[in-house]
Structures are given as structure tokens and as C-alpha cells.
Amino acid sequence: MTSPAHLSTASTRWDARLWAVLLTVSTVVGLDALDVSMVGVALPSIQADLGLSTNALQWVVSGYVLGYGGLLLLGGRTADLLGRRRVFLVAVAVFAVASLLGGLVDDGALLIASRFVKGLAAAFTAPAALSIITTTFQEGPARNRAISIFAVFGASGYSAGLVFSGLLTEVGWRWTFLLPVPIALIALVSAIKVVPAYERDRSAGGYDLPGAITGAAGSLLLVFGVVEAPAAGWAAPRTLITFAVAVALLIAFVLIEKRSAHPLLRLGILRSGPLARANLGGALFFGAYIGFQFVVMLYLQDVLDWSALETALGFLPAALIVAFVSPRIEPLIDRLGTPVTILGGVLAHVIGYALFLRIDEHSGYAGSVLPSMILLGIGFTLAFSSLNIQATTGISDNEQGLAGGLLNTSLQVGGAIGLAIVTAVLTGSGKGSLLTGLTPALAVITGIAALGLLIAISGVVRPRRLAAEPELARV
């Protein structure tokens, strides 16, 4: 069977089938992102209805993050080995079933379990979806445009989840879990019809079971430790033991991969400078944003006394910028290159976070919050698509799922660590008003983003330096 990879040409004029493939897989990734953010506003209602403790309640969110962030690497390589279409279809079906169960259960433990299963399913759909796009659209302008649209769905889904959560919680918290069900089923039916069958990676020759076990267990424990650390204490014995075991498992994973004839993660892929910068920079970029979103929600609701719906609508300007501008960003990326657009996006976020340091209990939305929201929208538009493009450019087709899994793992783990650090700063800021604790938290967020800015700058400076060396050698 001939692989349908690169069904598109270098032209960005696509037929109906290509559009159907792109919109189907993008819808599922948008649904994953929507589900991450949509449950947040519903948490107080869930707690009151199911009688959950505060510690148990946070696992309604953390359970999803644990499954999603902990298994993305395995999900990406599985898509390469077992077939992208097959993995995508199964994972979407599991996501739909878990969403339905989450909206129907009356037990907190079952709700948390359904969230973990949904996160697990998303860990397989996200890298499979990205690899379907990168192996369907030819590298260059066509792929850049496709990934830009793909990224729009992810970023817009996350922002839309904030708005939908405010609306649906007014009706009932269960609707925040049930809404994804029909969307997932429609996407599943569409995927069965339009997503082509891809050949499996015949060169793999076998499966790296020890690597899969140690890699997945190490990733899960790492995310678990990060999520639990703010509540248990960063220096608590349980936290230290969790991190120690996670590190030991990940070291064992690396040693296994070095010796395996058919590694789950070919370590040589990490020698790619652009891929490494995309992953490290993406982790810092998303970690700062997740922490910032948490701070803004607390500020708007607890300091300015906004309602949940008003808070959700406060993020709308950023979402609108991403939704309307991102589909048109591809020509700019083609002209300037991903290192420059990533630098512009990260710089916009750093400025946006720094501007928010001016807030006080009397700050108005238009003068103090809106400028940062506009800069966040601009930053996401410039950087998010570019990170996805940079992380997969130059990677062979049989490792596209792996590259996508690596990037998404970096984003999710970066988000979890960023939120954990911000939470620790807030809870450790001592007595005083909430606003007193928010100020050092915002400073930390700005610092995290500044580290990402340094990585982005290196991505622009290093290629220029390498390009100049041959010229100097000829002088």
C-alpha cells in the first residue's frame, strides 16, 4: 500500500478532502484544549454537589493533567508504530465515552477517574493529530499554513473553554463534561470517512516494552510530584521520594533507549537544535501563561469581585485575536522564519506580564488588564504556530508523532510546573491581602517568560552566527 503522506503540494490551494482532514483533526485538538480549561469555573459547584474536599477537588483538574502530560511521549511514538489513523480513532472514541461518564457519575472518585482517562486519551490524540497534518501537508508554505490553522483550534479551544465554562456552570456543572461528547462523536465519524490510512513504521522491527514502562511511569510520577508538591510541601518526604523515583525511572529510560535495538525515543532526535529550542522554549512559554491565567482569575474574582462569567469574558480579547489573526499568520512565518516569530511572540508575553505588575485594588479593566490581554493574544498568534512548525520541521515522517509528543509533553509539563511554582509563591507569601501575594507571583511569571525570551533570542542569533562563519573563513 502506498502511503498517502504529503497529499498536498507546495501550493496552499487545497481540495475538499484536505480541508476535511485538517478541520477534523484540528477540531479534536481544540476539544482537548477546551476540556482542560472548561472545568475550572465549575469546580465550586462540583465540590458542593459531590461533597469533595479541597484536596480531592483539585484532582478533578490534576487527574486530566496527569494522564495528558504523563503519557504524551508514549502516545506520540504509538502513533508512529501502530498507525496514526488507528490511534487517533481509538483515542477519540475513548475521550467521548469518558466525557459521557464524567457528566453522569455521582461519585467523586469516579469523576476523577474519568478525568484521568480523558487525559490519557488526549495524550494519544494530540500527537497523532499533529503527525497526521505534518505527513499530509508538504513541508514548507502548505504545512506552515496547515499548522497555523491547527494551532488556532488549540489556542482558541483553550480560551473558548473559559467562556463556555462560565455559561454552562449557570445551567449545571455536568454540562461542562457533556458538551464535548457530541463534538467528539461528530469528529470521530468525520475522521473515519476522511482521514487516510497511513502505513505503519515497518522499519521499527519491534517494540520497546521496557522503555515504554519506565518512560511512562517516570513521566507520570514527575507530573504527579509537581501537581502534589504545593499542597504536600516541596521539601516533604513524600514529595522528595516521588521526585527521586521519577528521576531514577527516567534515567533508566535513557539507559534503555541507548541500548535498545528499537527505542521508543531515538535520543538522536534531541540533537536537533530547533527541536530542542522549541521544546524548552515552549515549556517556559506555556508555564508562564498558565501561571498568569491563574493569577488573573484570582485577581478579577477575589480582588475586583467579578463573577465567573465576567472573568471568563475578560479573556475574550486574547481569544479573538488568536482566532482571527492566526489563520493569516503563515505568510509572516514563511517570510521571517520561526525563530523570529517565536521571539516576537515571547517578547509580547514578557511585556504583557510586566505591565500587569501595576495592578492594585482600584485598577480598571481597560487601563490595566486589557493591554496585557491584547499582548497575550498577539504573543500566542506569533509563537504557538511557530513552535509547532519548528518542532516538526526536518523530522522524518516516521518520527513525526514522536516530535509532536515531545512538544506537547514539554507544554503540559511546563504548564504543570509553572502553575505549581506560582501556587507555591502565593501560599508562601505570608500574611496580608491576596494582592500582596499576587505581586511576587507576577514577578516570578515575568521571570519565567524572560528565560524563554533568552532561548528565543538564541534561536535567532545562533543561525546568523553559523551563517556568517563561512563568510569569515573566506576572508
N, C-alpha and C positions, 0 to 999 in steps of 0.2 A: 504494500500500500504506500502511496506517495504522501508524504507529509504535506499538509496544507499551509505550512509556515510561509509567512510573507505573502499572503494572498493579495495584499495591496502592492502597488508600485510606488515609485518615489513620489508620484503625484498625490495630492491631498484630495482629489476628486474620487469619492468612494461610491460604490453601488449600495443598494438597499441592504444586501446581505452583510457587508462590512459594518454599516451603521448599526444593524441589528445586533451583531456580535458585540460591538463596542458599548452600546447602550445597555445591553443585558448584563454584562459583567460589571459595568460601572454602577448600575443600579444596586447590585448585591453589595459592593464595597461601600456605597453610600448608606445602605441599610445597616452594615456593620458599624459604621461611624455614628449613625443616628441612634443606634441602640446603646452605644457607650454613653452618650450624653443625655438621652431622654429620661433615664430613670432617676436622675439627680433630684429634680424638683419634687418627685413623687415620694421620696424617702420618708418624710414625716407622716404622710398618710399610710404608707405601708407599715411603719412602726406602730401607729395607733391601732390599725386594723388587725395585725397579726400578733401584737404584744411582744415585739422583738426588743431585746436590749440594744443599747447603743453599739456595743461591740459586734453583736450579730448583724445589726443593720448595715454596718459598713461593708460586710461581706456580700451584700446584695450587689454592690459595685465591685468590690475587690475580687469576688468569685469570677466575674467575667474577665477582669484584667489578668487574673492568674492563668485561666485557660488560654486566653488570647496571646498574652505576652510570653507565656512559658512554652508554648508549642508551635510558634510560628516557624522556627527553623526546621523542625520536623515536617511541618505542613508544606513548606516550600520544596523540600527535597522529595517528599512523597509525590507531589505533583509531577516532578520530573521523571520519577521512576515508574509510577503506576499509570500515568496519563493525566494530563491537565483537565480534560473534559470530565473524565470519570470522577476524579477527586472533587472537582467543582460541583458536580451534580449531587453527589452523596452529601457533601458538606452543607449545601443549601437546603436539602431535604431535612437534615438533622437540625439545622437552625430553625426551620419553620416549626417542626414538632416541639422543640424545646421552648420556643416562644409561646406556643399554644398552652403547653403545660404550665409555664410561668404565670400565665394570666388566669389559670383555673385553680391552682393549688391554694389550700388554706393553711399550710404549714410552712413555717419559716425555713426549716432545714431543706424542704423540697424546693422552695423558691430559690434558695442559694445554689442547690444542686443544678437546677435548670439553668441558672445564670452561668455556672461553670461549663456546662455542656454547650451553651450558646457561644461562649468564648472559645471553647475548643473548636467548634465548627467554623467560627470566624478565622481561626488560626490556619485553617486549610483553604477557605475561600479566598482570602486576601492575596496570598502569593500565587495561587492558581490563576486568579483573575488577571493579575499583572503579567504573569508569564504568557497567558493566552493573548494578551494585547501585544506584548513585545515579540511574540513569534508569529503573529498575524500581520502586523504592520512593519514594513521595511524600515530598517534603521535610517534615520535622517528626518527630514521635514514631516513625512507621513506619520512616523512613530511619535515624534515630538508632539504633533497635534493631537494624536490619539491619547497620549499620556496626559496632556494638559486637560483634556476633557475628562479623563478618568479621575484625575486629581480634583477637578471641580466637584464631582459627585462625593468624593471622600470628605473634602473640607466643608462643602455645603451641607452634607448629611449631618456632620457633627454640629454645625451651627443651627440647622433646622430642628435638630433634636431638642435643643434648648427651648425653642419657641413652642414646639408641639407638646413638650412636657408641661409647660405652663397651661396650655389649653386643655389637654386631656386630663390632667390631675383635677381640674374643676369638675369633670364628669365622673371620674373614678380612676384610681391608680392602676387598675387592671388593664385599662385601655392602653397604657404605655407599653404593656407587654403584648397585647393582642394586635395592635396596629401593624407590626412587622409581618404578621402571618400571611395576610392576603398578598402583600407585596412580594414576599419570598416565594409564594406559590406561583404567582404570575411570572416572576423571573425564572423559576425552575422550568415551567412549561416552555418559556421562550428559549431557554438555554438548550433544552432537549432538541428543539427544532433548528436552531441557528448555529450553535457552537460546533465547529467541525471536530472530527475525531483526529487526535494527534497521535503519531507514533510514540510508543514508549522509548525510553533511552535504552536501546539494545546494547550499547557499549558498557552499561553498568555491570552486567555479568553476575550480579548477586546483591545481597542486601546486608547492610552493616548493622546487625541487630545490637551488638554491644554498644556501638556508637549511638544508636537511636535511644537506648535505655539511659545511658549516662548523660547524653546531651539533653534529653527531655527532662530527666529527673533534676539535673543541675540547674536548668533554666527555671523549672517550676519552683524549686527551693529558693533560688535567688529572688524571683518576683515575690514569693511568699514572705521572705525575710524583709524585703523592702516595704511591703504593704503593712506588715505587722509591727515593724520597728517603732513608729511613732507612738503607738499605744503601749507596747511592751517595754519600750526603752531601748535606745541604741546600744547601751552597754549591758543590758540584761543578759544573763546566761543563756536564755532561750534564743535570743537574737544572735548572739555570738556563735552559738553552736550551729544554728541554722546556716549562717553565712559560711562557717568553716566547712560544713558538709557540702554546701553548694560549690564552694571553691574546689574542694577535693574531687567532686564529681566532674566538674568542668576541666580540671587538669587531667583527670583520667580520660575524659572525652578527647582532649587534644592528643594525648599519647596514643590512644586507639586509632584516631584518624591518621596519624603519621605512619602507622604500621599496617593499616587496613588496605587490602587489595581493592576494595570497593567502598571508599569512605562516604559517609553521609555528608560531610563537609570537606571538600577538597581545599586544604588550607592554602594552596597556592592562589586561590581566588582573592585572598585578603591582601596579596601583594599589589593589587591594583590600587594605585594612589587615588584616582577619582572615586572608586567604590568605597575605600576606607574613609575618605573625607566626607562622602555623602552619609555614611552610617554614623560616624562620630558627630558630625555637624547636625545631622537630623535628630540625634538623641538629645543634644543640648537645645536645639530649636524647639522641639516638642515639649521637652521637660520644662523649659521656661514658660511656654504658653499654658500648659495645664496648671502649673502653679499660679500663674497670673489669673486665669479664669476663676480659680478657687478663691483667690483674694478679692477679685471684683465682685463675685457673688456675695461674699460676706459683707463687703463694704456697702453695696447697694441695699441689701436686705436688713442688715443689723445696724448700720450706721445711718444710712439715709432713710431707712424704714420703707423700702419699696416692697411691693407684693411680688410673688413668684413670677407672675405673668409680666409685670413691668420689668423685672430683672432680665427675663428671657428676651424681651423686646429690646433691651439695652444693647444686646449683642447683634441685633439685626443689621446695623450698618456694615459691620465687617462681613457678615454672611452675604449681603447683597453685592458688595464689591467682588468677593470671590466668585459668586455665581455669574455675574455679568461680564467680568473682565477676564477671568481665567480662560474661557474658551478662545479668547482672542490674543493670548499671550505667546502662542507658538512662534509667530514671526519674529518677535523680540528675542526669544530664546535662540532661534536659528541665527539671528544677526549678531548677538552679543556673546552667545555661548553660556552654558550652565554655570560656570564659576562666577561670572559677572552678575547674572540674575540672582543667584543664591546670595551673593554678597549684598546686593541691593535689598533683598527681602529680609535678611538678618539685620541689616542696619536699620531698616524701618521698625523692626520689633524692638531693638535696643532703645531707639529714640522714644517709641511709644511707652515702654516700661519706665524710662527715666522721667517722662512728662507726668506719669501718674504719681510720682513721688510727691507732687504738690498738693495732693488731696487733703482735705480736712472735713470736719462735720458739716461745714456750710458750703462745700463745693457744689456747683451746679453741673448737670449732665453735659450741657452744650460746651461749657468752657473747660471742664476738667476731664470728663470721661470720653466724650465723642472724639476728640483729636486722637486719643490712643486707639479707639476702635477703628478709625479710618486707617491709621498706620498699621494696625494688625491685619486688616483686610488687604492692604497693599502688600504687606510682607508675605502673607500666605500666598497671594496670587503670584508673586515673583519666585518664591523659594520652593513651594511644595511640589509643583510640577517639575521644577528643575532638579530637585533632589531625586525624584523617581526616575527621571531621564538619566541623570549622571550615574545612578547606582546600577543601571542595567545596560548602559552603552558599552559596546566592546565585549560583552559577555556572550559566550556561545549559547546557542538555542537550548542545548541540553542542561544548562545551568541557570536559565532564566528564572525558574521557580525558586532556586536556591538564593539567587541575588535578591529577588523580591521578598523572600522570607527573612533574609538578613536585614534588609532595610526596615521592614515592618517590625521586626524584633527590636531593632535599635530605637524606633519611635516609641513603641509601647513600654519598653524597659526604661527609656529616658523619661517618658511621662510619669511612670510609677515612681522613679527615684526623685524627679523634680517635685512631685506632689508631696512625697514623704519628707523631703528636706524642708519645704515650705511649711508643712504641718508642724514639724519639729520646732522651727523658728517661732511660729505662732504660739505654740503651747509652752515654749520655754522662755518667753519674753517677760515673764514675771507678772506682777500685779499691775493693774492700770486698765485703761479703756481698750476696747478692741482696736481702735485706731492706733494706739501706741504699739500694739503688736504687729499691725499691718505694715508699718513703715519699715522695720528691719526685714520683713518678709519680701517687700517690694525691692529692697536693696539687693537681697540675695538673688531674686529673679533677674534683676538687671545684670548682676554679675554672671549668672549662668549664661544669659544671652550674649554677654560680652565675650565669654570664652568661645562661644560658637562663632562670633564675629572674627576672632583671631584665626580660626580654622578656615573660614570663608576667605579671608584675606590671603592665607597661604595658598589656597586653590587658584587665586588669580596671579600671585607673584611668582610661584614656582614654575608654572608652564612658560611664563615670559622669560624667566631666567634661563631655563633649559633651551628655549628657542634662541636666546642671544649667545649661548656658548659656542655653537658652530661658527657664528659670525666672528667672534673674538679669536677663534682658532685660526681663521683665515687671514687675520690682520698681521 
